[in-house]
Amino acid sequence: MPETIVRPTIPLPFAAHGRIPEARSSPLCVRRKPLCTMPSDPPSIPAAVGANLSGTNLERAGDHNQRVTLQAIRVGGPITRADLAEITGLTAPAIANITRRLLADGLILEAGRLMGQRGQPAMKLAIDPDGCFSVGVNIDRDHITLVVLDLLGQVRARATREVNFALPAAVAAFVRDTLPALLETGEITPQRLIGLGVALPDDLGRIHLPHQPDTYAVWNRTDIPSLFTGLPPLPVFVENDATAAALGEAQFGLGLRHPSFFYLLVSRGLGGGLVLDGQYFRGADGRSGEIGFLPVRHPGLPARTLQDAVSLSALFDHLAERGHPVGQPDDLLSLDKAGQAALADWVEMAAGLLADPVLAISCLINPQAVFVGGRLPGPIVEALADAVNRRTRGAAGLVPIVAPLRRAAMAADAPAVGAAILPFNHRLLPGRAVLMKTAEEQA
């Protein structure tokens, strides 16, 4: 049975925590040859990241410092040790010791020397993409998506199955049958995998959506990690899909430059995730961001909640009622003229319903942006964002700041990518919680 880790603390790229367990004896520890040397400009660290990549001189905070250093290399590499010391605030000897361990563990590599300066050219360091890998699985009412991510955040292999209301046995079979081929395709060995993340909607079988069969309630009684027995023995992390999508955007998308944002996930339902100052905010009961459950009171709509009107389920029903049935999101891009007109009507209706929630988010949270991702095709997301922004601009004189609605960088595969990041967070990436614990121990 795989180790089960459910709802881990969500550290994002702006803080701190520990080092890869058993790194010295792990098969992940492979020394890489340096790449060819070449001149290069000094690294450019986004202000939203660099400003928060601070080390600490507290005793027993070495794990924190190593994670912060690794993150600085991931965000700004190739980068010299002198630049790492300046960014993290750590001493040159501390950086030398940390980078020596990271090289020995095979997590970074030497990427050539910085030429064109006096004296001995400084060696530049970069993340080794093959240092370790992680698997991400996204389970939803209309698809199963599987990705394998490398340490640089690149999707090395991907597979998806379009299926409505897949039951647990079907999900397990898909992952079991597909993963071995993906590992070969991406030139990944199981020994380099550090974990498997799973992203799925909360209350998957309990919240009833249109056309959902009664048998789908089996998800309410399903132990998610047990679905992945028979695979390489990996720790399994389970997360809400919108939370995972927000995490993916924060680590590898627009969140690198916008540390405070709200993520709007348009899938068969409607979900949300909230990142404040680089940290995911869960709320008192772990259900923050549940924008889809906001009540709707519209005289021309039977919808009771926002996701009853603004979701793929609602959009598909809207089109079917007007004689334009579609089966998959990509079908939305091949509608005839009449179908496009019906789609445009839905976009305007959805924008009208989203405008007030976006204004409320702007007033209550003051994020830098609201990002929209999910299964809705990109051109339709752009049209929806434009329609919402037209409406919210009209309130510019009534509210202090209006956050713009923007298409997310991490779109269709964001929950799967975010799920794959969960094991990296647990073992490699920085989070403030560990530093706070260390500080408490020092007091």
C-alpha positions as CSV (number, residue, x, y, z in Angstrom):
1,M,0.0,0.0,0.0
2,P,1.5,3.4,-0.9
3,E,2.2,5.9,1.8
4,T,-0.8,8.2,2.1
5,I,-0.3,11.9,2.5
6,V,-3.6,13.8,2.2
7,R,-3.9,17.6,2.0
8,P,-0.3,18.5,2.6
9,T,0.7,22.0,3.6
10,I,1.0,24.0,0.4
11,P,4.3,25.8,0.3
12,L,4.7,28.1,-2.8
13,P,7.9,29.4,-4.3
14,F,8.5,32.3,-1.9
15,A,9.6,30.8,1.4
16,A,11.4,27.8,2.9
17,H,11.9,24.1,4.2
18,G,14.0,20.8,4.3
19,R,16.1,18.5,2.0
20,I,15.4,15.4,0.1
21,P,15.4,12.4,2.5
22,E,18.1,9.8,2.2
23,A,19.6,11.8,-0.6
24,R,23.2,10.4,-0.3
25,S,22.2,6.8,-0.7
26,S,19.3,7.4,-3.1
27,P,19.4,6.3,-6.8
28,L,18.5,9.9,-7.4
29,C,22.0,10.9,-6.5
30,V,23.7,11.0,-9.9
31,R,26.6,13.4,-10.6
32,R,26.2,15.2,-13.9
33,K,28.9,16.5,-16.2
34,P,29.1,20.3,-16.7
35,L,27.6,21.8,-19.8
36,C,29.8,23.7,-22.3
37,T,30.9,27.2,-21.1
38,M,29.5,30.3,-22.7
39,P,29.2,34.0,-21.9
40,S,25.9,35.1,-20.4
41,D,24.1,38.1,-18.9
42,P,23.6,38.1,-15.1
43,P,20.5,36.2,-14.0
44,S,17.3,38.1,-13.7
45,I,15.1,37.1,-10.7
46,P,11.5,38.3,-10.8
47,A,11.0,40.7,-8.0
48,A,8.0,38.8,-6.6
49,V,10.3,35.7,-6.2
50,G,13.7,37.1,-5.4
51,A,12.4,39.5,-2.7
52,N,11.2,36.5,-0.7
53,L,14.0,34.0,-1.2
54,S,15.7,34.7,2.0
55,G,17.8,32.3,4.0
56,T,18.2,32.2,7.8
57,N,21.1,31.9,10.2
58,L,19.1,30.1,12.8
59,E,20.6,26.8,14.0
60,R,19.0,23.7,12.6
61,A,17.7,25.7,9.7
62,G,19.9,24.0,7.1
63,D,17.0,22.3,5.5
64,H,15.3,25.6,5.0
65,N,18.4,27.2,3.5
66,Q,18.9,24.3,1.1
67,R,15.3,24.5,-0.2
68,V,15.6,28.2,-0.6
69,T,18.8,27.9,-2.5
70,L,17.4,25.2,-4.8
71,Q,14.4,27.4,-5.5
72,A,16.6,30.3,-6.3
73,I,18.5,28.2,-8.8
74,R,15.2,26.9,-10.3
75,V,13.8,30.4,-10.7
76,G,17.0,32.3,-11.7
77,G,19.4,29.7,-13.1
78,P,21.9,29.4,-14.6
79,I,23.2,31.4,-11.7
80,T,26.5,31.9,-9.9
81,R,27.2,31.2,-6.2
82,A,27.8,34.9,-5.6
83,D,24.4,35.8,-7.0
84,L,22.8,33.0,-4.8
85,A,24.4,34.6,-1.8
86,E,23.1,38.0,-2.7
87,I,19.6,36.7,-3.4
88,T,19.2,34.5,-0.3
89,G,21.2,36.6,2.2
90,L,23.3,33.6,3.1
91,T,27.1,33.7,3.5
92,A,29.4,32.6,0.7
93,P,30.6,29.5,2.8
94,A,27.0,28.5,3.4
95,I,26.2,28.7,-0.3
96,A,29.3,26.7,-1.1
97,N,28.3,23.9,1.3
98,I,24.7,23.8,0.1
99,T,25.5,23.8,-3.6
100,R,28.1,21.0,-2.9
101,R,25.4,18.9,-1.4
102,L,22.9,19.7,-4.2
103,L,25.6,18.7,-6.8
104,A,26.3,15.5,-5.0
105,D,22.6,14.7,-4.8
106,G,22.2,15.2,-8.6
107,L,19.6,17.9,-8.2
108,I,21.7,20.6,-9.8
109,L,24.5,20.7,-12.4
110,E,27.3,22.9,-13.5
111,A,26.2,24.9,-16.5
112,G,29.4,26.6,-17.6
113,R,31.4,29.6,-16.5
114,L,30.4,33.3,-16.6
115,M,32.9,34.8,-19.0
116,G,33.9,38.4,-19.7
117,Q,34.9,39.3,-16.1
118,R,38.3,39.8,-14.4
119,G,39.8,36.9,-12.5
120,Q,38.7,33.3,-12.4
121,P,35.3,33.0,-14.3
122,A,32.5,32.0,-11.9
123,M,30.8,28.7,-12.4
124,K,27.1,28.9,-13.1
125,L,24.6,26.4,-11.6
126,A,21.3,25.2,-13.0
127,I,18.6,22.7,-12.0
128,D,19.2,19.2,-13.4
129,P,15.9,18.3,-15.0
130,D,16.7,14.6,-14.5
131,G,17.4,15.0,-10.8
132,C,14.0,13.6,-9.9
133,F,10.5,13.2,-11.3
134,S,6.9,13.2,-10.1
135,V,3.6,11.9,-11.4
136,G,0.4,13.9,-11.4
137,V,-3.2,12.6,-11.9
138,N,-6.2,14.7,-12.5
139,I,-9.6,13.0,-12.0
140,D,-12.7,14.9,-13.1
141,R,-16.2,14.2,-14.3
142,D,-15.2,14.3,-18.0
143,H,-11.6,13.1,-18.2
144,I,-8.6,11.5,-16.6
145,T,-5.2,13.2,-17.2
146,L,-1.8,11.8,-16.3
147,V,1.5,13.7,-16.5
148,V,5.1,13.1,-15.5
149,L,7.0,16.2,-14.4
150,D,10.7,16.7,-14.2
151,L,12.5,18.8,-11.6
152,L,12.5,21.8,-13.9
153,G,8.7,21.7,-14.1
154,Q,8.6,20.4,-17.7
155,V,5.9,17.9,-18.6
156,R,8.0,15.0,-19.9
157,A,5.1,12.8,-20.7
158,R,1.3,13.1,-20.8
159,A,-1.8,11.0,-21.5
160,T,-5.5,11.8,-21.2
161,R,-8.7,9.9,-21.6
162,E,-11.9,11.7,-22.4
163,V,-14.6,9.8,-20.4
164,N,-17.7,11.0,-18.6
165,F,-18.1,10.1,-14.9
166,A,-15.3,7.4,-14.8
167,L,-15.6,5.1,-11.8
168,P,-12.7,4.4,-9.5
169,A,-11.9,1.0,-11.2
170,A,-11.6,2.8,-14.6
171,V,-9.3,5.4,-13.2
172,A,-7.0,2.8,-11.6
173,A,-6.9,0.8,-14.8
174,F,-6.0,3.8,-16.9
175,V,-3.1,4.9,-14.6
176,R,-1.9,1.3,-14.2
177,D,-1.9,0.6,-18.0
178,T,-0.6,4.0,-19.1
179,L,2.1,5.0,-16.7
180,P,4.7,2.4,-17.7
181,A,4.5,3.5,-21.3
182,L,4.8,7.2,-20.3
183,L,7.9,6.5,-18.2
184,E,9.5,4.9,-21.3
185,T,8.4,7.8,-23.5
186,G,9.9,10.4,-21.2
187,E,13.0,8.3,-20.6
188,I,12.2,8.1,-16.9
189,T,13.1,5.3,-14.6
190,P,10.8,4.4,-11.7
191,Q,13.7,4.8,-9.2
192,R,13.8,8.5,-9.9
193,L,10.2,9.1,-9.1
194,I,9.6,10.7,-5.7
195,G,5.8,10.7,-5.4
196,L,2.4,10.7,-7.0
197,G,-0.1,13.6,-6.7
198,V,-3.8,13.3,-7.3
199,A,-6.1,16.3,-7.9
200,L,-9.9,15.9,-8.0
201,P,-12.9,18.0,-7.0
202,D,-14.0,17.9,-3.4
203,D,-17.2,15.9,-2.9
204,L,-16.7,14.3,-6.3
205,G,-19.6,11.9,-6.0
206,R,-21.7,14.0,-3.6
207,I,-22.2,17.2,-5.6
208,H,-24.6,16.2,-8.3
209,L,-24.0,17.7,-11.8
210,P,-26.2,17.2,-14.9
211,H,-26.3,13.7,-16.4
212,Q,-24.3,12.2,-13.4
213,P,-25.2,8.6,-12.9
214,D,-26.2,7.3,-9.4
215,T,-23.2,4.9,-9.5
216,Y,-20.9,7.9,-9.3
217,A,-21.6,8.1,-5.6
218,V,-19.1,5.3,-5.1
219,W,-16.4,8.1,-5.0
220,N,-17.7,9.1,-1.6
221,R,-16.5,5.7,-0.2
222,T,-13.3,5.4,-2.2
223,D,-9.9,5.5,-0.6
224,I,-7.9,7.4,-3.3
225,P,-4.4,6.2,-2.5
226,S,-5.5,2.6,-2.7
227,L,-6.3,3.1,-6.4
228,F,-2.6,3.2,-7.2
229,T,-1.4,0.0,-5.6
230,G,0.6,-2.1,-8.1
231,L,2.5,0.9,-9.3
232,P,6.0,1.8,-8.1
233,P,5.8,2.2,-4.3
234,L,5.4,6.0,-4.1
235,P,4.0,8.3,-1.4
236,V,0.5,9.5,-2.6
237,F,-0.7,13.1,-2.1
238,V,-4.3,14.0,-2.6
239,E,-5.5,17.6,-3.2
240,N,-8.5,19.5,-4.4
241,D,-8.3,20.2,-8.2
242,A,-8.6,24.0,-8.0
243,T,-6.0,24.1,-5.2
244,A,-3.6,22.1,-7.3
245,A,-4.3,24.3,-10.3
246,A,-3.5,27.4,-8.3
247,L,-0.4,25.8,-7.0
248,G,0.7,25.0,-10.6
249,E,0.1,28.6,-11.6
250,A,2.1,29.8,-8.6
251,Q,5.1,27.6,-9.2
252,F,5.3,27.6,-13.0
253,G,2.9,30.2,-14.3
254,L,2.0,33.8,-13.9
255,G,2.1,33.5,-10.1
256,L,5.9,33.8,-10.3
257,R,5.3,37.5,-10.9
258,H,1.9,37.9,-9.2
259,P,2.2,36.4,-5.7
260,S,-1.3,37.3,-4.7
261,F,-4.0,36.0,-7.0
262,F,-7.3,34.2,-7.2
263,Y,-7.5,31.2,-9.6
264,L,-10.8,30.4,-11.3
265,L,-11.0,26.8,-12.5
266,V,-13.7,26.2,-15.2
267,S,-14.3,22.5,-15.5
268,R,-17.5,20.4,-15.4
269,G,-18.0,22.4,-12.2
270,L,-16.5,25.7,-11.0
271,G,-13.8,26.0,-8.5
272,G,-11.4,28.5,-7.1
273,G,-8.1,28.8,-5.3
274,L,-6.6,31.7,-3.3
275,V,-2.9,32.6,-3.1
276,L,-1.9,35.5,-0.9
277,D,1.7,36.8,-0.7
278,G,3.0,33.5,-2.2
279,Q,1.1,31.2,0.2
280,Y,-2.0,29.2,-0.5
281,F,-4.8,30.2,1.8
282,R,-7.1,27.3,2.8
283,G,-9.5,29.0,5.3
284,A,-10.8,27.7,8.6
285,D,-12.2,24.5,7.2
286,G,-10.0,24.0,4.2
287,R,-12.7,25.1,1.8
288,S,-11.6,28.6,0.7
289,G,-12.1,29.6,-2.9
290,E,-15.5,27.8,-3.3
291,I,-16.8,30.4,-5.7
292,G,-18.9,27.8,-7.6
293,F,-21.3,27.6,-4.6
294,L,-22.1,31.3,-4.5
295,P,-25.9,31.7,-4.7
296,V,-27.3,33.0,-8.0
297,R,-30.5,35.1,-8.2
298,H,-31.3,35.8,-11.8
299,P,-34.9,36.1,-13.1
300,G,-34.1,34.5,-16.4
301,L,-32.1,31.5,-15.1
302,P,-33.0,28.4,-13.1
303,A,-29.5,28.3,-11.7
304,R,-29.3,28.3,-7.9
305,T,-25.4,28.5,-7.7
306,L,-22.8,30.1,-9.9
307,Q,-21.5,26.7,-11.2
308,D,-25.0,25.9,-12.3
309,A,-24.6,28.6,-14.9
310,V,-20.8,29.1,-15.3
311,S,-19.2,25.7,-16.0
312,L,-18.7,23.3,-18.9
313,S,-21.8,21.4,-17.7
314,A,-23.9,24.5,-17.9
315,L,-22.4,25.5,-21.2
316,F,-22.9,22.1,-22.8
317,D,-26.6,22.2,-21.7
318,H,-27.0,25.7,-23.0
319,L,-25.8,24.7,-26.4
320,A,-27.8,21.4,-26.5
321,E,-31.0,23.2,-25.7
322,R,-30.4,25.4,-28.7
323,G,-29.7,22.5,-31.0
324,H,-25.8,22.5,-30.9
325,P,-24.8,19.5,-28.8
326,V,-21.1,19.1,-28.1
327,G,-19.3,16.2,-26.4
328,Q,-15.8,17.7,-25.6
329,P,-14.4,21.1,-24.9
330,D,-12.4,21.1,-28.2
331,D,-15.8,20.8,-30.1
332,L,-16.5,24.3,-29.0
333,L,-14.0,25.6,-31.5
334,S,-15.7,24.0,-34.5
335,L,-19.3,25.2,-34.0
336,D,-21.2,26.5,-37.0
337,K,-22.3,30.2,-37.2
338,A,-25.5,29.6,-35.2
339,G,-23.6,27.6,-32.6
340,Q,-21.0,30.4,-32.3
341,A,-23.8,32.8,-31.7
342,A,-25.2,30.6,-28.9
343,L,-21.8,30.3,-27.4
344,A,-21.4,34.1,-27.5
345,D,-24.7,34.4,-25.7
346,W,-23.4,32.1,-22.9
347,V,-20.2,34.1,-22.6
348,E,-22.1,37.3,-22.1
349,M,-24.4,35.7,-19.6
350,A,-21.5,34.1,-17.7
351,A,-19.6,37.4,-17.7
352,G,-22.6,39.2,-16.2
353,L,-22.7,36.6,-13.4
354,L,-19.0,36.7,-12.7
355,A,-18.6,40.5,-12.6
356,D,-19.9,41.0,-9.1
357,P,-17.8,38.1,-7.6
358,V,-14.7,39.5,-9.2
359,L,-15.5,42.9,-7.7
360,A,-16.0,41.3,-4.3
361,I,-12.7,39.4,-4.6
362,S,-11.0,42.7,-5.5
363,C,-12.5,44.5,-2.5
364,L,-12.0,41.8,0.1
365,I,-8.7,40.3,-1.0
366,N,-7.0,42.9,-3.2
367,P,-5.2,40.3,-5.4
368,Q,-3.0,41.4,-8.4
369,A,-5.2,39.4,-10.8
370,V,-7.8,36.8,-11.2
371,F,-6.6,34.0,-13.4
372,V,-8.9,31.7,-15.4
373,G,-7.9,28.2,-16.3
374,G,-9.4,24.8,-16.8
375,R,-10.9,22.9,-19.7
376,L,-12.5,25.9,-21.5
377,P,-10.5,26.5,-24.8
378,G,-8.2,29.5,-24.8
379,P,-10.1,31.7,-27.3
380,I,-13.2,31.3,-25.2
381,V,-11.4,32.1,-22.0
382,E,-10.1,35.3,-23.7
383,A,-13.6,36.3,-24.7
384,L,-14.9,35.6,-21.2
385,A,-12.1,37.6,-19.6
386,D,-12.7,40.6,-22.0
387,A,-16.5,40.5,-21.3
388,V,-15.9,40.4,-17.5
389,N,-13.3,43.2,-17.6
390,R,-15.7,45.4,-19.6
391,R,-18.2,45.1,-16.9
392,T,-15.9,45.6,-13.9
393,R,-14.2,48.6,-15.5
394,G,-17.6,50.4,-15.0
395,A,-17.1,50.1,-11.2
396,A,-13.6,51.6,-11.3
397,G,-14.9,54.8,-9.5
398,L,-16.8,52.9,-6.9
399,V,-14.2,50.4,-5.6
400,P,-10.5,51.1,-4.8
401,I,-8.8,48.6,-7.1
402,V,-10.3,46.2,-9.6
403,A,-8.3,43.1,-10.3
404,P,-8.2,42.2,-14.0
405,L,-9.4,38.8,-15.2
406,R,-6.7,37.1,-17.2
407,R,-6.2,33.8,-18.9
408,A,-3.9,31.6,-16.8
409,A,-0.6,30.3,-18.1
410,M,-1.4,26.9,-16.7
411,A,-4.7,26.0,-18.4
412,A,-6.2,22.6,-19.3
413,D,-3.5,20.5,-17.5
414,A,-3.1,22.8,-14.5
415,P,-4.7,20.4,-12.0
416,A,-2.5,17.5,-13.2
417,V,0.6,19.6,-13.2
418,G,-0.2,21.0,-9.8
419,A,-0.8,17.5,-8.5
420,A,2.7,16.5,-9.7
421,I,4.2,19.5,-7.9
422,L,2.9,18.2,-4.5
423,P,5.7,15.6,-4.0
424,F,8.3,18.3,-4.9
425,N,6.7,20.6,-2.3
426,H,6.9,17.9,0.3
427,R,10.6,17.0,-0.3
428,L,12.3,19.8,-2.1
429,L,10.6,23.2,-2.4
430,P,10.5,25.9,0.2
431,G,7.6,26.6,2.6
432,R,7.4,29.1,5.5
433,A,5.9,26.5,7.9
434,V,9.2,24.7,8.5
435,L,11.1,27.9,9.2
436,M,8.4,29.1,11.7
437,K,8.7,25.7,13.5
438,T,12.4,26.1,13.6
439,A,12.1,29.6,15.0
440,E,9.7,28.3,17.7
441,E,12.2,25.6,18.7
442,Q,14.9,28.3,19.0
443,A,12.8,30.5,21.3
